C-alpha cells in the first residue's frame, strides 16, 4: 500500500478514535448496563451481568432535508438523573401502586437533538428528542438491532402495514428471518444462556408505529408505514392506502419521540409484571378521572344473539337487549355492549327500526347497567361531534371503535383525537381492529382496553386458536398493555372434538382454561363472550364470573413458562384469585399459598374434571379451608385450567 495512503488512513482512524466516545448507564441494581457509542454514527449495546443481550445497534433519524440525526454526532452536554418513587395508576391493571426506579442518561448533540436512555432493573429504553424551530419532516428512522446469538423468536408475522395486529406467532429463529418477513411489535425472543427479551414501543403520538423486518444474520431492522398519500374507501369501514408519501411523519421540530423499550426477564413470569409500557408513557391529562369505571361486559356478537327460552324473537331488537341488561343486572356485571347491527351502517344517527334507544337506555339506567356502543371508525370520524353528543345525551357509557387496521401517523393521531373527544364527554373507549397498546391508556385512562390480539372471536372460524397460543399472548402482547381477548366460552372442546362454528361457537381447551383467563388476562373492560342463556344454566361458573374483578391491587406470578403454562395470584381488596392455564400437555403445578397473610381462608376452586381430557366441559367445584402454610398440587388436563377465589374467614 502507498505510504501516503497508509498514513492518511492511520490519521483518519486516529481522528475518529479521538472524537469517538463511550457513555455507560447502569440499572439501579447494576445488573443491566447500556453502553452508548458516538463516533461516525450512534450505536448502543446492552448487557445483563456479563452477558451481551444486544450487540452494537445503530440508531438514527433522517429528515427529508438530508439531515441525519446520528451521523457524525457531536456531544455538547451529558447529564444524569435518577428516579425512585411510588406511583398510583388511575386504572389498576396489575397493582394499586407502581414503583418507578431508573437511572437516566441524556446526551445533547450539536445537531439540535438529544438522545435519552433509561435503565430499569427489568429493561432499558431510549428515545430521540429534537430542538428545531418550526416543523420537521421525518423521512425515516433507523434501528438496526443486532444480537450476539441466533435467538429463538415468537415472530408476530404480518402480511402488510394494513393490519389489525391480530397475529399468530411463528416459533422461529433470528437467522431464519429475512427482509421479506414483516413483524409487528412487541417481539419476544429467548435464548438458552441469557435472559429473555421483548422489544416494544410506547408514548406513541403524532408519529407512526414501529415494525420489524428480518435481516441477514442475527438481526432485526426497524421499518415504519409512510404517511398516506392516496387512499380508497371500500364499504363503510375499510380505507386502503394505495400510495404513500416519501416520509413517515411531519411534526413539530421541538418534541420528544416515542420510547423504544427492551423488557428483560430472568424468569418468564417477569414479563407479566413488567410495567415499562405504562411507566414510559405520557402522564394522565384528565383532570378528574374518578368517573372512569372498569368492569365486566355481557357481549352479544360472539354468540350471535342466540338467546333461547324466551317469549320473543331473539335478534338485534329492544327485547333482546333488555334480556342482556337483565342478565347483567342479575349477576352484577357493569355493562352490556351493543355490537354491529344497532345502527344502519354508514350513519350512526340512524338507529335500526327494531331498536328503541330511548327505552333501552332508560331501562339500563333503572337496572344500574351501562351501555357501550360498537361503531365503525370511519363513520365515527365523519360524524364525530354529532355522534358523540348524541351518545352522551342518551347516557351511553362508552364506545367500541373498530376496523382502523393501521398505525401510520394519521391513524395514530386519530386514536388520540377519539380518546380526547370521549374523555371530554366522559365516555370509555375500547379500540378494536387496532394496533398494539403504545401508551395512550396512561395519558387517557378512559381508554380501558383494546384488541390488537388474536382473541376468542377466532373460535368462530379458526383452527389455530390453541391453548399454546393462549399461553404466548400473556408473555408478549400483554406486556404492551391490556388485551380484549373476550374470554368466557361455555361450550368447550378438546382438540379432537373442536370445530369452528360461527353462530354457536365453542372454544379449544377446557372450561377451566376459559375461567383461568379472567385471572391471567388483563383487561379493565372484560367481556363475557357467551350467550346469557348459556350462562344462566351455569350457576356455579357464574358465581365465579360475577365475583372476579377486572382490575387488581396486587399481582404475583407463582409459576410460568412461555407457551406451556402459567400460575398467577392476584389480589383485590382482601380477596385473592388464583388462575392457571396450560397448553395441550397435561401439567402438575405446585400451588404454594405463602402469598397469603396469616389467618384462615375459604377457597372456592374450579378444577378440570376427571374426564376433562375426554370432554372439555367437565369441571369440578370444591370449597375448602386454606392458610398461608398450605401447598396443593394442581392437575391440569390437556388444554386445561384451574381457578380459585380465596376469602379471609373472620
FINU-692848 format. One record per residue (C-alpha): residue in three letters; x, y, z. Coordinates in steps of 0.1 Angstrom, whole numbers, padded with zeros to 4 digits, always signed. Layout:
BEGIN
ALAXYZ/...
# end
This chain:
BEGIN
UNK+0000+0000+0000/UNK+0012+0035-0008/UNK+0029+0050+0023/UNK+0010+0083+0019/UNK-0024+0065+0017/UNK-0015+0043+0047/UNK-0005+0074+0067/UNK-0038+0091+0057/UNK-0058+0061+0069/UNK-0040+0060+0102/UNK-0046+0097+0106/UNK-0083+0092+0099/UNK-0085+0063+0124/UNK-0068+0085+0149/UNK-0092+0114+0144/UNK-0122+0090+0146/UNK-0110+0074+0178/UNK-0103+0108+0192/UNK-0138+0120+0187/UNK-0155+0086+0194/UNK-0167+0084+0229/UNK-0184+0057+0250/UNK-0211+0065+0276/UNK-0223+0040+0302/UNK-0255+0037+0321/UNK-0265+0011+0347/UNK-0297-0001+0362/UNK-0303+0007+0399/UNK-0294-0029+0408/UNK-0264-0027+0385/UNK-0274-0060+0367/UNK-0282-0042+0334/UNK-0259-0019+0316/UNK-0261+0001+0284/UNK-0231+0014+0265/UNK-0237+0042+0240/UNK-0211+0047+0214/UNK-0206+0080+0195/UNK-0183+0082+0165/UNK-0192+0083+0128/UNK-0227+0072+0140/UNK-0247+0064+0171/UNK-0250+0029+0185/UNK-0257+0011+0218/UNK-0252-0023+0234/UNK-0270-0039+0263/UNK-0256-0064+0288/UNK-0271-0083+0317/UNK-0244-0091+0342/UNK-0215-0100+0318/UNK-0238-0114+0291/UNK-0244-0093+0260/UNK-0281-0092+0251/UNK-0279-0067+0223/UNK-0248-0062+0201/UNK-0239-0028+0187/UNK-0271-0015+0173/UNK-0271+0016+0151/UNK-0299+0042+0156/UNK-0306+0074+0137/UNK-0333+0096+0124/UNK-0332+0111+0088/UNK-0350+0143+0078/UNK-0361+0150+0043/UNK-0337+0179+0040/UNK-0308+0154+0042/UNK-0300+0159+0079/UNK-0292+0126+0096/UNK-0295+0128+0134/UNK-0268+0103+0144/UNK-0243+0108+0116/UNK-0210+0122+0130/UNK-0228+0132+0162/UNK-0210+0158+0184/UNK-0219+0156+0221/UNK-0221+0191+0237/UNK-0235+0180+0270/UNK-0244+0149+0290/UNK-0264+0147+0322/UNK-0276+0120+0345/UNK-0307+0117+0366/UNK-0321+0090+0389/UNK-0357+0085+0399/UNK-0372+0062+0427/UNK-0408+0068+0435/UNK-0441+0052+0440/UNK-0470+0059+0416/UNK-0507+0052+0418/UNK-0522+0045+0384/UNK-0557+0058+0377/UNK-0567+0022+0365/UNK-0552-0007+0385/UNK-0543-0031+0357/UNK-0518-0051+0378/UNK-0512-0033+0411/UNK-0526-0004+0430/UNK-0491+0011+0432/UNK-0462+0010+0407/UNK-0425+0015+0417/UNK-0407+0038+0392/UNK-0370+0033+0397/UNK-0345+0041+0369/UNK-0312+0058+0361/UNK-0312+0081+0331/UNK-0285+0095+0307/UNK-0293+0124+0284/UNK-0268+0132+0256/UNK-0273+0166+0239/UNK-0258+0169+0204/UNK-0246+0199+0184/UNK-0270+0189+0156/UNK-0301+0201+0177/UNK-0312+0168+0191/UNK-0309+0148+0223/UNK-0308+0111+0230/UNK-0322+0098+0262/UNK-0316+0064+0277/UNK-0331+0049+0308/UNK-0321+0018+0326/UNK-0345+0000+0349/UNK-0340-0033+0368/UNK-0362-0050+0342/UNK-0352-0033+0310/UNK-0339-0003+0291/UNK-0354+0023+0269/UNK-0343+0051+0245/UNK-0358+0079+0225/UNK-0349+0109+0204/UNK-0357+0145+0213/UNK-0354+0173+0188/UNK-0348+0211+0192/UNK-0356+0225+0157/UNK-0378+0256+0152/UNK-0409+0252+0131/UNK-0419+0219+0115/UNK-0397+0190+0105/UNK-0404+0161+0081/UNK-0390+0128+0091/UNK-0380+0106+0062/UNK-0371+0075+0082/UNK-0358+0062+0115/UNK-0331+0036+0118/UNK-0330+0008+0143/UNK-0306-0019+0133/UNK-0309-0043+0162/UNK-0281-0068+0163/UNK-0280-0098+0187/UNK-0250-0119+0197/UNK-0269-0152+0193/UNK-0294-0168+0170/UNK-0322-0162+0194/UNK-0355-0181+0192/UNK-0383-0157+0183/UNK-0421-0158+0187/UNK-0425-0139+0155/UNK-0457-0118+0152/UNK-0460-0124+0115/UNK-0478-0097+0094/UNK-0486-0095+0057/UNK-0486-0058+0053/UNK-0490-0025+0072/UNK-0528-0028+0067/UNK-0533-0049+0097/UNK-0553-0052+0129/UNK-0522-0068+0146/UNK-0542-0100+0154/UNK-0512-0122+0149/UNK-0504-0159+0154/UNK-0468-0164+0165/UNK-0443-0183+0143/UNK-0418-0200+0166/UNK-0386-0195+0146/UNK-0351-0180+0150/UNK-0334-0147+0140/UNK-0313-0165+0114/UNK-0344-0179+0096/UNK-0359-0144+0091/UNK-0353-0124+0060/UNK-0361-0089+0048/UNK-0393-0103+0034/UNK-0405-0112+0069/UNK-0426-0084+0084/UNK-0435-0084+0121/UNK-0454-0060+0144/UNK-0445-0052+0180/UNK-0439-0064+0206/UNK-0414-0090+0196/UNK-0405-0117+0221/UNK-0373-0137+0219/UNK-0355-0162+0241/UNK-0320-0177+0244/UNK-0306-0207+0263/UNK-0279-0190+0283/UNK-0293-0154+0287/UNK-0324-0137+0299/UNK-0353-0134+0275/UNK-0361-0100+0260/UNK-0391-0083+0244/UNK-0389-0052+0222/UNK-0417-0027+0222/UNK-0426+0010+0219/UNK-0447+0034+0239/UNK-0456+0071+0242/UNK-0466+0069+0205/UNK-0482+0101+0194/UNK-0480+0121+0162/UNK-0457+0095+0147/UNK-0462+0061+0130/UNK-0458+0028+0148/UNK-0425+0008+0146/UNK-0424-0026+0129/UNK-0395-0050+0122/UNK-0382-0068+0092/UNK-0358-0097+0094/UNK-0323-0092+0081/UNK-0292-0112+0073/UNK-0276-0127+0104/UNK-0290-0124+0139/UNK-0306-0090+0132/UNK-0338-0071+0131/UNK-0343-0038+0112/UNK-0370-0013+0121/UNK-0395-0002+0095/UNK-0424+0023+0095/UNK-0455+0029+0074/UNK-0450+0060+0054/UNK-0476+0088+0055/UNK-0507+0080+0034/UNK-0509+0098+0000/UNK-0539+0084-0018/UNK-0565+0063+0000/UNK-0595+0044-0012/UNK-0626+0036+0009/UNK-0644+0003+0004/UNK-0678-0001+0021/UNK-0683+0017+0054/UNK-0651+0006+0072/UNK-0621-0003+0050/UNK-0598+0026+0039/UNK-0569+0013+0020/UNK-0537+0032+0014/UNK-0529+0030-0023/UNK-0499+0052-0024/UNK-0477+0067+0003/UNK-0456+0099+0007/UNK-0418+0097+0008/UNK-0417+0104+0045/UNK-0431+0088+0077/UNK-0441+0120+0096/UNK-0445+0157+0095/UNK-0444+0170+0130/UNK-0432+0198+0154/UNK-0395+0204+0153/UNK-0393+0206+0191/UNK-0406+0175+0206/UNK-0400+0141+0222/UNK-0404+0109+0201/UNK-0417+0075+0211/UNK-0397+0054+0235/UNK-0383+0021+0222/UNK-0380-0003+0252/UNK-0364-0036+0258/UNK-0380-0056+0286/UNK-0356-0081+0301/UNK-0368-0111+0321/UNK-0346-0136+0340/UNK-0378-0156+0346/UNK-0406-0159+0321/UNK-0431-0146+0346/UNK-0412-0113+0349/UNK-0427-0102+0316/UNK-0462-0103+0331/UNK-0453-0079+0359/UNK-0433-0056+0336/UNK-0447-0021+0336/UNK-0423-0003+0312/UNK-0451+0004+0286/UNK-0471+0023+0312/UNK-0442+0039+0330/UNK-0426+0054+0299/UNK-0459+0068+0286/UNK-0472+0104+0289/UNK-0490+0111+0322/UNK-0527+0115+0326/UNK-0543+0146+0312/UNK-0578+0140+0325/UNK-0582+0164+0355/UNK-0606+0142+0374/UNK-0607+0106+0362/UNK-0629+0094+0390/UNK-0658+0087+0366/UNK-0638+0060+0348/UNK-0653+0027+0359/UNK-0637-0006+0349/UNK-0660-0036+0348/UNK-0673-0067+0330/UNK-0695-0067+0299/UNK-0721-0090+0285/UNK-0712-0093+0248/UNK-0737-0100+0220/UNK-0717-0105+0188/UNK-0697-0136+0196/UNK-0729-0156+0205/UNK-0748-0140+0176/UNK-0777-0130+0199/UNK-0787-0167+0200/UNK-0806-0165+0233/UNK-0833-0190+0238/UNK-0863-0200+0260/UNK-0877-0165+0257/UNK-0912-0153+0246/UNK-0899-0131+0217/UNK-0879-0135+0186/UNK-0842-0131+0195/UNK-0821-0108+0174/UNK-0810-0072+0172/UNK-0840-0056+0189/UNK-0851-0039+0220/UNK-0864-0071+0238/UNK-0832-0090+0232/UNK-0810-0062+0246/UNK-0834-0059+0276/UNK-0826-0095+0282/UNK-0789-0088+0282/UNK-0795-0059+0306/UNK-0814-0082+0329/UNK-0787-0107+0328/UNK-0760-0081+0336/UNK-0781-0067+0365/UNK-0788-0102+0379/UNK-0751-0111+0380/UNK-0735-0077+0389/UNK-0720-0070+0355/UNK-0713-0033+0350/UNK-0721-0031+0312/UNK-0736-0047+0281/UNK-0723-0040+0246/UNK-0744-0034+0215/UNK-0722-0046+0187/UNK-0728-0044+0149/UNK-0764-0040+0138/UNK-0778-0014+0161/UNK-0774+0014+0135/UNK-0777+0015+0098/UNK-0741+0011+0086/UNK-0728+0044+0073/UNK-0749+0066+0096/UNK-0745+0065+0134/UNK-0775+0088+0138/UNK-0799+0063+0121/UNK-0809+0036+0145/UNK-0825+0004+0130/UNK-0863+0004+0135/UNK-0862-0027+0157/UNK-0844-0008+0185/UNK-0858+0019+0207/UNK-0827+0035+0221/UNK-0845+0059+0245/UNK-0864+0029+0260/UNK-0832+0008+0262/UNK-0810+0035+0279/UNK-0838+0043+0303/UNK-0842+0006+0312/UNK-0804+0002+0316/UNK-0802+0032+0339/UNK-0831+0018+0360/UNK-0812-0015+0363/UNK-0778+0001+0371/UNK-0762-0013+0339/UNK-0742+0008+0314/UNK-0744+0005+0277/UNK-0714+0005+0254/UNK-0719+0010+0216/UNK-0699-0005+0188/UNK-0690+0019+0160/UNK-0670+0018+0127/UNK-0641+0042+0130/UNK-0647+0059+0096/UNK-0683+0066+0102/UNK-0675+0079+0137/UNK-0648+0102+0122/UNK-0673+0115+0096/UNK-0700+0122+0123/UNK-0677+0127+0153/UNK-0692+0156+0172/UNK-0728+0149+0164/UNK-0725+0112+0172/UNK-0706+0116+0205/UNK-0730+0143+0216/UNK-0759+0120+0209/UNK-0743+0091+0228/UNK-0737+0114+0257/UNK-0774+0126+0257/UNK-0786+0090+0257/UNK-0764+0083+0287/UNK-0741+0058+0269/UNK-0711+0049+0289/UNK-0685+0042+0262/UNK-0678+0031+0226/UNK-0660+0003+0209/UNK-0642+0017+0179/UNK-0635-0009+0151/UNK-0616-0016+0119/UNK-0589+0011+0119/UNK-0563-0015+0108/UNK-0533+0009+0105/UNK-0508+0028+0126/UNK-0494+0054+0103/UNK-0490+0089+0117/UNK-0525+0099+0105/UNK-0542+0070+0122/UNK-0521+0073+0154/UNK-0534+0108+0157/UNK-0569+0096+0151/UNK-0567+0074+0183/UNK-0556+0104+0203/UNK-0584+0125+0189/UNK-0610+0099+0198/UNK-0596+0094+0233/UNK-0597+0131+0240/UNK-0632+0137+0225/UNK-0645+0108+0245/UNK-0628+0120+0277/UNK-0644+0154+0272/UNK-0678+0136+0273/UNK-0669+0111+0300/UNK-0671+0081+0276/UNK-0650+0050+0279/UNK-0631+0036+0249/UNK-0623+0001+0236/UNK-0603+0001+0204/UNK-0608-0029+0182/UNK-0592-0035+0148/UNK-0563-0018+0164/UNK-0525-0017+0167/UNK-0509-0028+0199/UNK-0511-0006+0230/UNK-0485+0021+0229/UNK-0490+0043+0260/UNK-0523+0062+0253/UNK-0540+0044+0282/UNK-0519+0063+0307/UNK-0525+0097+0291/UNK-0562+0089+0286/UNK-0571+0063+0312/UNK-0607+0062+0297/UNK-0591+0040+0270/UNK-0595+0009+0292/UNK-0586-0018+0267/UNK-0581-0027+0231/UNK-0579-0057+0208/UNK-0547-0060+0187/UNK-0547-0096+0198/UNK-0558-0128+0182/UNK-0585-0134+0207/UNK-0616-0155+0214/UNK-0635-0143+0183/UNK-0612-0166+0163/UNK-0630-0196+0177/UNK-0659-0188+0153/UNK-0637-0195+0122/UNK-0601-0206+0131/UNK-0584-0239+0139/UNK-0553-0220+0152/UNK-0567-0206+0185/UNK-0549-0232+0205/UNK-0541-0233+0243/UNK-0505-0229+0233/UNK-0513-0196+0215/UNK-0532-0185+0246/UNK-0501-0191+0266/UNK-0478-0169+0244/UNK-0500-0138+0244/UNK-0496-0131+0282/UNK-0458-0130+0278/UNK-0458-0110+0246/UNK-0488-0089+0236/UNK-0500-0083+0271/UNK-0466-0068+0281/UNK-0477-0038+0259/UNK-0510-0034+0277/UNK-0545-0047+0284/UNK-0560-0070+0257/UNK-0596-0075+0249/UNK-0593-0113+0243/UNK-0630-0118+0250/UNK-0630-0150+0271/UNK-0658-0169+0287/UNK-0669-0197+0264/UNK-0692-0222+0280/UNK-0690-0247+0251/UNK-0655-0262+0253/UNK-0638-0289+0233/UNK-0606-0310+0233/UNK-0585-0309+0202/UNK-0601-0339+0185/UNK-0637-0325+0190/UNK-0632-0289+0182/UNK-0645-0273+0151/UNK-0653-0236+0142/UNK-0690-0227+0142/UNK-0698-0191+0135/UNK-0732-0187+0153/UNK-0728-0212+0181/UNK-0690-0212+0187/UNK-0670-0234+0211/UNK-0635-0229+0225/UNK-0604-0250+0224/UNK-0594-0264+0258/UNK-0613-0270+0290/UNK-0640-0249+0308/UNK-0614-0241+0335/UNK-0590-0229+0308/UNK-0616-0203+0299/UNK-0622-0194+0336/UNK-0585-0191+0341/UNK-0583-0163+0315/UNK-0602-0140+0339/UNK-0573-0141+0363/UNK-0544-0144+0338/UNK-0556-0119+0312/UNK-0556-0082+0319/UNK-0585-0061+0306/UNK-0602-0035+0328/UNK-0632-0039+0305/UNK-0635-0077+0305/UNK-0660-0095+0282/UNK-0683-0124+0289/UNK-0685-0136+0254/UNK-0710-0164+0256/UNK-0748-0165+0254/UNK-0766-0152+0285/UNK-0790-0181+0282/UNK-0760-0205+0284/UNK-0746-0186+0315/UNK-0779-0189+0333/UNK-0776-0226+0331/UNK-0741-0224+0346/UNK-0748-0211+0381/UNK-0716-0224+0396/UNK-0695-0208+0369/UNK-0715-0176+0372/UNK-0707-0175+0410/UNK-0670-0170+0399/UNK-0676-0148+0369/UNK-0699-0125+0389/UNK-0672-0120+0416/UNK-0639-0119+0397/UNK-0627-0083+0393/UNK-0614-0067+0361/UNK-0587-0047+0379/UNK-0562-0057+0406/UNK-0544-0043+0437/UNK-0515-0068+0436/UNK-0502-0094+0412/UNK-0479-0124+0420/UNK-0465-0148+0394/UNK-0462-0182+0410/UNK-0451-0203+0381/UNK-0448-0195+0344/UNK-0432-0209+0312/UNK-0438-0192+0278/UNK-0463-0212+0257/UNK-0466-0240+0282/UNK-0483-0230+0315/UNK-0489-0202+0339/UNK-0500-0200+0376/UNK-0508-0165+0389/UNK-0523-0150+0420/UNK-0540-0115+0421/UNK-0554-0096+0450/UNK-0584-0073+0450/UNK-0591-0058+0484/UNK-0587-0086+0509/UNK-0596-0113+0484/UNK-0572-0134+0463/UNK-0579-0150+0430/UNK-0557-0177+0416/UNK-0557-0187+0379/UNK-0538-0214+0360/UNK-0537-0223+0323/UNK-0519-0250+0304/UNK-0512-0260+0268/UNK-0522-0293+0251/UNK-0500-0312+0275/UNK-0511-0323+0310/UNK-0494-0304+0338/UNK-0490-0307+0375/UNK-0483-0273+0392/UNK-0475-0269+0429/UNK-0495-0240+0444/UNK-0478-0226+0474/UNK-0502-0204+0495/UNK-0474-0184+0511/UNK-0486-0153+0493/UNK-0515-0152+0518/UNK-0512-0134+0551/UNK-0515-0154+0583/UNK-0550-0165+0591/UNK-0577-0188+0578/UNK-0594-0186+0544/UNK-0622-0202+0525/UNK-0613-0212+0490/UNK-0638-0219+0462/UNK-0619-0236+0435/UNK-0628-0248+0400/UNK-0606-0276+0386/UNK-0606-0297+0354/UNK-0629-0327+0359/UNK-0616-0362+0360/UNK-0629-0367+0324/UNK-0619-0333+0311/UNK-0593-0349+0288/UNK-0622-0365+0270/UNK-0650-0339+0275/UNK-0635-0304+0279/UNK-0667-0291+0295/UNK-0661-0313+0326/UNK-0651-0295+0358/UNK-0655-0298+0395/UNK-0662-0271+0420/UNK-0648-0276+0456/UNK-0648-0255+0487/UNK-0621-0259+0513/UNK-0602-0241+0541/UNK-0566-0230+0534/UNK-0539-0210+0552/UNK-0506-0195+0542/UNK-0485-0226+0551/UNK-0505-0249+0528/UNK-0495-0263+0495/UNK-0516-0280+0468/UNK-0508-0298+0436/UNK-0529-0287+0407/UNK-0536-0312+0379/UNK-0544-0296+0345/UNK-0559-0317+0317/UNK-0547-0311+0282/UNK-0557-0275+0273/UNK-0566-0272+0310/UNK-0570-0247+0337/UNK-0577-0240+0374/UNK-0592-0210+0392/UNK-0600-0201+0428/UNK-0615-0174+0449/UNK-0599-0171+0483/UNK-0617-0151+0510/UNK-0605-0145+0546/UNK-0626-0160+0574/UNK-0633-0135+0602/
# end
